[in-house]
Amino acid sequence: MPKPRPKASPAVDGTPLVTSNSPSDGTVNPVVPVAMAAAAAMVPPVSMAAAAVIVPPVDDGYFRLRNLFNDCFVIATVNALHACSTLVDNIVHQAYHDDGLMQQLKALFDNPRLATDVRSFRDCTTSAGNQQGDPEDVFGNIFEAMTDEQKALISFKRYRFERCGCLGGQKRQLGDPQFRPELRINLTNVEVPSITFAEALQTTEAPTDGTCDVCGQNRIRWKENLPGSQQRYLKLSIIHPRNDLGQLAPVQITAHKSSAERIIRARWNLISAVEYHPGHYTCLRRGSNNDWVIQNDDRVSHRSRINKYLAGYTALIYERIA
């Protein structure tokens, strides 16, 4: 007579045991807990090395920098400057003799795919601690640390003139031309909700009136800006008014062209911008397909066009058209 099949007994943890069908010879296959058998069937064994594998960074040339603690104003600045390819190439191939601001910026620019955050760079360029800061301060500190060759790529010439009753009312130049890293559009005294881009540019060269100490007649002083001979990029800073809470209350700027815009007697293409949202900064960059890329900390998305009225932008960076 065949031997009776043994009954399954509970496992130590109380899980019922299951036996597979007995072979024809009457022997019994080993018993295993139901839960363990199901798990083994569903989950393949994974080595520790395989478990540690992380999805490789996206290699599309854009930064994906984590905002660890109020870092967005630094991240937006780095992303905006990264659009200046000639300047970036100069920074990356420059030898720096300390581990300061420019060396940290070089380390970021050298491999955007592997860069994860801006904390080391932030410690060199701002005294804001862990508080929210202003991208304009970061831009300014970077410019001051640049070499003369790098400054020439992003600087224009500013001439100052005056005219009064002296010398028969002739136009006179005051001092030597100055190299300036940015063109400031000051909208703090604008009392209308919107102005044209041409009107906004006039605030950068607005004349001032006074009285000449020599001839006693009315004196007018004004500025004229010209692109530098080596200048490749132009940065516009837009200073918006603030509301009663100290937050930016952006003025709308109309009739702006993102391509072939005429500024300081040259034509320029917009390549990047710093955009302000309440309590947060992002960067907008011209993409390789002439679309627009939004860099929001470690997230990258695409947009077909920039904001129509330039509302919320605090800095615009242009590339000169040859």
C-alpha positions in Angstrom: 0.0 0.0 0.0 1.2 3.5 -0.7 2.5 5.6 2.2 0.0 8.2 3.5 0.9 11.8 2.6 2.0 13.8 5.7 -0.2 16.8 6.7 1.3 20.3 6.6 1.9 21.8 10.0 2.0 25.6 10.8 5.4 27.3 10.4 7.1 28.9 13.4 5.5 32.3 12.5 2.1 30.8 12.1 2.1 31.0 8.3 0.4 27.9 6.8 2.8 25.5 5.0 2.1 24.3 1.5 3.3 21.1 -0.2 3.6 20.6 -3.9 1.9 17.6 -5.5 3.7 14.3 -4.6 5.5 12.5 -7.3 4.2 9.1 -8.4 6.7 7.3 -6.2 4.9 8.6 -3.1 7.7 10.8 -1.9 6.9 14.3 -0.6 8.4 17.6 -1.8 9.8 20.0 0.8 7.4 22.3 2.4 7.8 26.1 2.4 5.6 28.9 3.9 3.1 30.4 1.5 4.2 34.0 2.1 7.9 33.1 1.4 7.0 31.1 -1.7 5.0 34.0 -3.1 7.7 36.5 -2.3 10.3 34.4 -4.0 8.2 34.1 -7.1 7.6 37.8 -7.4 10.9 39.4 -6.4 14.1 38.3 -8.1 17.3 38.4 -6.0 19.1 41.8 -6.2 22.7 42.2 -5.3 23.7 45.1 -3.0 25.7 46.7 -5.9 22.6 46.6 -8.1 20.4 48.1 -5.4 22.8 51.0 -5.1 22.6 52.0 -8.8 21.0 55.4 -9.3 19.5 56.7 -12.5 22.3 58.5 -14.3 22.0 62.3 -14.6 20.4 63.7 -17.7 23.2 64.8 -20.1 21.3 67.6 -22.0 23.7 70.5 -20.9 21.4 72.0 -18.3 22.0 72.2 -14.6 19.6 70.4 -12.2 20.7 71.9 -8.9 19.0 71.1 -5.7 17.6 73.9 -3.5 18.9 72.7 -0.1 18.0 75.9 1.8 17.0 79.1 0.1 19.5 78.5 -2.7 17.2 79.5 -5.6 18.6 83.0 -6.1 22.1 81.5 -6.5 20.9 78.7 -8.7 19.0 81.1 -11.0 22.2 83.3 -11.3 24.4 80.3 -12.2 21.8 79.0 -14.8 21.5 82.5 -16.4 25.3 82.9 -16.7 25.7 79.4 -18.0 23.9 80.5 -21.2 26.9 82.7 -22.0 28.9 80.0 -23.8 32.0 82.1 -24.6 32.2 83.4 -21.1 31.7 80.0 -19.6 34.5 78.5 -21.9 36.9 81.3 -20.7 36.1 80.6 -17.0 36.5 76.8 -17.4 39.9 77.1 -19.1 41.2 79.8 -16.7 43.7 78.7 -14.0 42.8 80.0 -10.5 45.3 79.9 -7.7 42.8 79.5 -4.8 39.6 77.7 -3.9 37.6 80.9 -4.0 34.5 82.1 -5.9 35.8 81.7 -9.4 37.3 78.3 -8.8 33.9 77.1 -7.4 32.1 78.6 -10.4 34.5 76.8 -12.7 33.8 73.5 -10.9 30.1 74.0 -11.6 30.5 75.0 -15.2 33.1 72.2 -15.9 30.4 69.5 -15.7 26.8 70.5 -15.4 25.7 66.9 -15.6 27.4 65.9 -12.3 26.8 69.2 -10.4 24.1 68.6 -7.7 24.0 71.8 -5.6 25.6 75.3 -5.1 26.4 75.3 -1.4 30.2 75.5 -1.8 29.8 78.3 -4.4 27.2 80.1 -2.3 29.5 80.2 0.7 32.0 82.1 -1.4 29.7 84.6 -3.0 27.1 85.8 -0.5 26.8 86.7 3.1 23.1 85.9 3.3 23.7 82.8 5.3 20.7 80.5 4.9 18.4 83.5 4.2 16.9 84.3 0.8 19.2 86.7 -1.1 19.2 88.8 -4.2 20.6 87.5 -7.6 22.0 91.0 -8.3 24.4 90.7 -5.4 25.6 87.3 -6.8 26.0 88.8 -10.3 28.0 91.7 -8.8 30.3 89.5 -6.8 31.0 87.3 -9.8 31.9 90.3 -12.0 34.2 91.7 -9.4 36.1 88.4 -9.3 36.4 88.0 -13.0 39.6 88.6 -15.0 39.9 91.7 -17.2 39.4 89.4 -20.3 36.2 88.0 -18.8 34.9 91.4 -17.9 35.5 92.7 -21.4 33.1 90.0 -22.7 30.2 91.4 -20.7 31.0 95.1 -20.3 29.9 98.2 -22.3 31.3 101.7 -22.4 29.6 104.6 -20.7 30.4 108.1 -21.7 29.2 111.2 -19.7 28.6 114.5 -21.4 27.3 118.0 -20.4 26.2 121.1 -22.1 25.7 124.6 -20.7 26.5 128.2 -21.7 30.3 127.6 -21.6 32.2 127.2 -24.8 29.3 128.4 -26.8 27.0 125.6 -25.7 29.2 122.9 -27.1 28.9 119.3 -26.0 31.7 118.3 -23.6 32.8 114.9 -22.4 33.3 114.4 -18.7 36.3 112.2 -17.8 37.2 108.9 -19.4 34.6 106.3 -20.5 33.7 103.8 -17.8 33.2 100.1 -18.4 30.0 98.9 -16.8 28.8 95.3 -16.3 25.1 95.9 -16.6 22.5 98.3 -17.9 20.1 99.2 -15.1 16.4 99.9 -15.9 15.0 101.6 -12.8 11.2 101.4 -12.7 10.8 102.3 -9.0 9.3 105.7 -9.9 7.0 104.5 -12.7 3.4 105.2 -11.7 1.7 103.5 -14.6 1.1 99.7 -14.8 3.0 99.2 -18.0 5.6 101.0 -20.3 7.2 100.1 -23.5 10.7 98.5 -23.7 12.0 101.6 -25.5 10.6 103.8 -22.7 12.3 101.6 -20.1 15.6 101.9 -21.8 15.4 105.7 -21.6 15.7 105.5 -17.8 19.3 104.3 -18.3 20.4 107.5 -20.0 18.0 110.0 -18.6 19.5 113.5 -18.5 19.7 115.6 -15.3 19.3 119.4 -15.0 21.3 121.8 -12.9 23.1 125.1 -13.0 26.6 125.6 -14.2 28.9 127.1 -11.5 31.0 128.9 -14.2 28.5 130.5 -16.5 25.4 130.4 -14.3 23.3 129.1 -17.1 21.2 125.9 -17.2 23.4 122.8 -17.4 22.3 119.4 -18.8 24.3 116.2 -18.1 23.6 112.9 -19.7 25.1 109.5 -20.4 25.6 107.6 -23.6 26.3 103.9 -23.7 28.2 102.1 -26.4 29.1 98.4 -26.8 32.7 97.5 -26.0 34.9 96.3 -28.8 35.2 92.8 -27.2 31.7 92.7 -25.7 29.8 89.6 -26.5 27.0 89.7 -23.9 24.8 92.4 -22.3 23.1 92.2 -19.0 20.0 94.3 -18.2 19.0 94.6 -14.5 15.3 95.6 -14.0 14.6 97.3 -10.7 10.9 97.0 -10.0 9.0 98.9 -7.3 7.9 97.1 -4.2 4.6 96.9 -2.4 3.8 97.7 1.2 5.0 94.3 2.3 8.4 94.8 0.6 7.6 92.3 -2.2 8.3 93.1 -5.8 5.4 94.7 -7.6 6.6 94.2 -11.3 5.8 96.8 -13.9 4.7 95.3 -17.2 7.1 96.1 -20.1 5.5 95.9 -23.6 6.8 95.9 -27.1 9.9 93.8 -26.3 11.6 91.5 -28.9 13.5 88.5 -27.8 15.4 88.5 -31.1 17.3 91.3 -32.8 16.4 93.8 -30.1 18.3 97.1 -30.6 20.0 98.3 -27.4 23.0 100.7 -27.0 23.5 100.9 -30.8 23.8 97.2 -31.4 21.4 94.3 -32.0 21.1 91.5 -29.4 19.3 88.2 -28.9 17.9 87.4 -25.5 19.5 84.1 -24.2 18.5 84.0 -20.5 16.5 85.7 -17.8 16.1 85.6 -14.1 12.4 85.4 -13.2 10.9 86.3 -9.8 8.0 84.6 -8.2 6.9 85.5 -4.7 9.7 84.1 -2.5 11.4 82.2 -5.3 13.6 82.7 -8.4 13.9 80.6 -11.5 15.8 80.9 -14.8 14.5 81.0 -18.4 17.0 80.1 -21.2 16.8 80.0 -24.9 16.9 76.3 -25.9 18.8 74.6 -28.8 15.5 74.4 -30.8 14.8 78.1 -30.3 12.3 77.3 -27.7 12.6 78.3 -24.0 13.8 76.2 -21.1 12.6 76.8 -17.6 15.2 75.9 -14.9 13.4 75.7 -11.6 16.1 74.4 -9.2 16.5 70.7 -10.1 13.6 70.6 -12.5 13.8 71.4 -16.2 10.7 72.0 -18.5 10.0 73.7 -21.7 8.0 76.7 -22.8 7.2 78.0 -26.3 7.7 81.7 -25.5 8.7 84.1 -22.8 6.2 86.1 -20.8 4.6 88.6 -23.1 5.0 91.6 -20.8 8.4 90.7 -19.2 6.5 90.8 -15.9 8.6 89.4 -13.0 11.9 89.4 -14.8 14.7 91.0 -12.8 17.6 90.3 -15.1 17.9 89.8 -18.9 21.1 88.5 -20.6 21.6 89.1 -24.3 24.1 87.8 -26.9 25.4 90.3 -29.5 24.5 89.6 -33.1 27.7 89.8 -35.2 
